[in-house]
Amino acid sequence: MKSKQVCCGPLEIPRGLPGAVIFDMDGTLVDTMPVHFRAWKAALKEEDAEHAFPEEKFYRYGGRSAMDILTEMKEEFGFDFDPMMVARSKRAHYLKLVEGQVPIIREVLDYLEWARCNRVPCAVATGSTSVIAAKTLKAVELTKHFECVVTPADVSKGKPDPEMFLLAAEQLGVDPSDCVVFEDAEPGIQAALAAGMKVVQVPRVPSQQSGERVAN
């Protein structure tokens, strides 16, 4: 694997071979969260709404779709922007920023490679759009490891609803109770537990380490 790697620290992983593994992407497989935050700030600045999305709030929203976040933000602050237009702007900024190679989270990669060596089917369930997911996974050369990728376009409700994880399990042909989910954010953890799956919580990559890597 040529991509740069960062460490999140030890993970509490269930023993034994699971029926399938489902990974969140941003902040779980890859340390893209700083890049996403920069894209959000750029898009919201165009609408004079940058103040409504501090970094702490951004991380609490982890795993949720851009449309869900923007709709809630519009209602909370009374903005008159078009959520769809801001979401498109955020996506465009992200796709430019991600051109610089983003780092993979080493401990999660190790488990992914172990699972693939043991022929365990794997999927991604992400709050990012299909375009962003495809671009990100290709950038870090992980596309080939996954039988399917589930995004908000595939479901009626995103995280914290369990629908994304249940759909991934269905596409993999595995009972939800036999699935292990890797997640970093509370909405995703709630969704996985509601789906009846085991959860491995991925700690946030230390900001100094993360910032240094993204800047490279």
N, C-alpha and C positions, 0 to 999 in steps of 0.2 A: 504494500500500500504506500503510494508516494505522497499522499496528502499529509499535511501537518497534523499533529495530534496534541490534545491538551488533556489534563487529568481532572477528574471531578472528585476523586477520593473513593474509598471502599464502598462496594455495593452489597446489600443484603439480598442474596439470590437464593430462591428456593432450591432444595436439593432435587436431584433426579432429572430425567429427560422429559420436557414438556411436550404436549401434543403439537403446539405451535407457539410462536413468539410474535407479538405485535409491538412495534416500536413507534412512539411519537418521533417526530423528526427534529424540529427546532428546539435546541436546548437539551436534547436527549441523545440523538445520534450525532448531531453536529452542533458546534458552538456558533450558531447563527444569530442568537438573540441580540448581541450588540449591533449586528448589521441590520436586523429588523428594526431596532429602536431608532437607528439613524435614518432609516427610510421613513418611519412613521413621523419623526420630527420634521423631515423635509416636506412631506406631503401636508402635514397639518399647518406648517408655517405658511404655506401658500393660501390657507384659509384663515389666517390669523387665529388659529386655534391651538397653537403649540403648547400654550400654558396648561391646557386641559389634560395633558397626558405625561405627567412626570414619570421618571424611570421606575419608581416603586409601583405605581399603578400599572405600568406596562407589564411588569413581571407577574402581577396578580392575574392579568388577563391571559397568561400563557395558555396556548392550546385552542383558544377561541378564534372563530373566523373574523376577518377584517370587517365584514358587513355587520356581524353581531356587535362588535366593539363600537363601530361608528354609529350604529343606530342608537345604542345605549348612550353614547357620548352626546349625540345630538339632542336626545330627550333630556339628559341631565343638565346641559348648559344652554339649551335653546338656540343652538347654532342653526343657520339656514343653509348649510352646505348640502350637496347631494352626496349621500354616503357612497353610491356607486362610483362617482367621479373621484372622490378622495381615495377609495380603495384601489382604483386603477392607477392613480398617481403614486400611491404607496408601492404598488407592485412594480411600476416602472423604475422607481428609485432603487428598490431592492435588487432588481435584475441587473442594474448597472453596478451596484456596490458588490454583489456576490461574484462578479467577474474575477476579483482577486480571490484566490483559493481560500476557502473557509476550513477551519480545523475540525477534525473528527474527535469525538470524546473517546479516549483510549479504552477505558474500562468497558464501555458499551460495545465498542468494536470487537474487543476480545471475546465477549459473550456471543456476539453475532457470528463471528468466525467459528467458534466452538459449535454453535447450533447448526450451522451449515455443514460442518464436517460430519455431524451426526444425522444429517438429512432431515432436520427439523424444518418444516415450512415456516416462512417468515413473511410478515407484511408490515406496511407502514400505515398508520392512521394519523393524519396530520390536519391541523387547522389551516394550513396554507393551501393556496389554490393549486390545481393540478400543474399549472405552468411553473409556479415557483418550486413545487416539489420535484418535478422532473429536472429542472435546471440545477437545483441544489444537489440532488442525488447523483446527477451526471458529473457535477463539478468535483465531487469527492470519490467518484468511481465506485459507487455502491449500488447502482441500479440493478445489476444482475443478481443481487442477493435476495430480491423480493419477488414473491409470486404475485402480489397485488399491492396497490397503493390506493388507500381510501382518503378522499378529500371531502370538504363540505358540499361540493357539487353532487356527491353520490348519496346524500342523506337529506332528510327533511329537518333534522335537528342536530346541531353540533355539540361538542363537549360543553357542559358536563353531562349531557344526555348520553346514554350508552350506545346509541345507534351506530356510531362509527365503528366501535369495537365489535359489536355483534355482527355487522356486515362483513368485517374483515374475517372473523371466525367462520362465517358462512362461506365466504369465497375460498377459504383455505380448506373447508370441509372438516373442521375440527369443532368439537363441543366447546362452548365458552369456558366451562369449568376446567378444561385441560389447557387453557391458554395462559401464558405469562405476558404481562404488559410492562414495558419500560416507559416511564413517564417522569417528567420533571416538574410539571405544574399542577396545582390543586384541581382545576377543572378537569384535567385529563385523569388524574388519580380517582376523582369521584366517579367519572364515567366508567373507568375500568372496574371499579368495585361494584358499581351498579349492574355491570354486565356479568358479574359473578366470576371474574377473573382474578388471578394472583397479580400483585403489583410489585414492581421493583422501582423504588423512588430514586431518581438520579439527581444528586445534589447539583446546585448551580455551580458552574465553573467560576473560580475566583476571578473577580473583575480585572485585577491587574494582569493576570495571566491571559485572560480572554482579550483584553484590550491590546496587549502587545501582539498577540497572534493576528487579530483582525487587521491591525495596522500594517502588517507585513505584506 
